[in-house]
Amino acid sequence: MIVILKILRTAKKLGLGYVFFYSLEKKGFIKSVPIKYQIKKQKIYKNLSLENQKRELSSFYKNAIGTNLNVDSPKTFTEKIQWLKFYDSTKIKADLSDKYLAPKLIQEKFDNRIKLIPLLGVWDRAEDIDFDKLPQKFVLKCNHGSAMNIIVKDKTKLNIKKVCKQLNDWLKIDYAYVNGMYENHYTYIEPKIIAEQFIEEMDGNLHDYKFHCFMGEPKYIEFVGDRISNTHTIHSSIYASDWKKTNIIFNDDMPYEREFPRPEKLEEMLVLAREMAKDFVYVRVDFYYINNEIYFGEMTFTPDSGIIRFDPPETDAEWGAMINLS
């Protein structure tokens, strides 16, 4: 009965069409809800009053985390990320979250100290992409959100018509509102399609070094790999800044059993992360480390939209205490 009531409430809010296709998506029968229903959902969430936006987010938070959210009096890390969404979603955060613009800004400031993934092209519409000029391997992505990536390892097997439709659908999404998560800085980003050079480590698995920075200081390093494409399903380990492995686990991430060697240029990465984070109460700065070279990945201000189930649970309060919102 509770499940039926929940379905009816969702249908009343977002429409039967969305609920039907969302159910198919959850069962694995389709990859995603058709774009017209996503856009309808996006408009509904965008047009809510501020108080109703907070109410929607609080409901999602409780369902995911299991505790009540007081977005205006936050204490924990996950609560403070929600507060920052509403009260600190600035244009500079948007620029540094923009997968097209951010590398340019980083290159201007850190030109000889960090490498960038080579950019192969940028377009406003999928129809403008000249696939003949792209190499055999490359990555297509949209710049204005998360999990909008198409990894191409063999261009000869690419269904160009299908890829173009997917890219154009993504361009219509306002990532701030489409999932009702109110990562509001994303709404300032002008959507574009970019192509980047395909890179991989020697074992074929690209790892991330994600530096969680609090009040400008990198405190923890999330070491990530073995992803499932376009999902947040990963293997990870959390290290302290001195590369001592912790027992912290995020959400449903699969922890690495083995320990990985301390990167030779860890101190350089820490210095770079510290400089990039100095103007923010919290940001995650991501690097790749390939053939002893540091590459810029991205900067993320609302990782997992701040909906993180920590193990051990007290980590949420410990990380929250490192963010001073005053």
Secondary structure as GFF3:
##gff-version 3
##sequence-region A 1 326
A	DSSP	alpha_helix	2	14	.	.	.	ID=ss1
A	DSSP	alpha_helix	16	27	.	.	.	ID=ss2
A	DSSP	alpha_helix	35	46	.	.	.	ID=ss3
A	DSSP	alpha_helix	50	65	.	.	.	ID=ss4
A	DSSP	alpha_helix	77	87	.	.	.	ID=ss5
A	DSSP	alpha_helix	91	97	.	.	.	ID=ss6
A	DSSP	alpha_helix	101	110	.	.	.	ID=ss7
A	DSSP	beta_strand	119	123	.	.	.	ID=ss8
A	DSSP	three_ten_helix	126	128	.	.	.	ID=ss9
A	DSSP	three_ten_helix	131	133	.	.	.	ID=ss10
A	DSSP	beta_strand	138	142	.	.	.	ID=ss11
A	DSSP	beta_strand	149	152	.	.	.	ID=ss12
A	DSSP	three_ten_helix	155	157	.	.	.	ID=ss13
A	DSSP	alpha_helix	160	171	.	.	.	ID=ss14
A	DSSP	three_ten_helix	184	188	.	.	.	ID=ss15
A	DSSP	beta_strand	193	197	.	.	.	ID=ss16
A	DSSP	beta_strand	208	214	.	.	.	ID=ss17
A	DSSP	beta_strand	217	225	.	.	.	ID=ss18
A	DSSP	beta_strand	235	240	.	.	.	ID=ss19
A	DSSP	beta_strand	249	250	.	.	.	ID=ss20
A	DSSP	beta_strand	254	255	.	.	.	ID=ss21
A	DSSP	alpha_helix	266	277	.	.	.	ID=ss22
A	DSSP	beta_strand	282	290	.	.	.	ID=ss23
A	DSSP	beta_strand	293	300	.	.	.	ID=ss24
A	DSSP	three_ten_helix	303	306	.	.	.	ID=ss25
A	DSSP	beta_strand	310	311	.	.	.	ID=ss26
A	DSSP	alpha_helix	315	320	.	.	.	ID=ss27
###
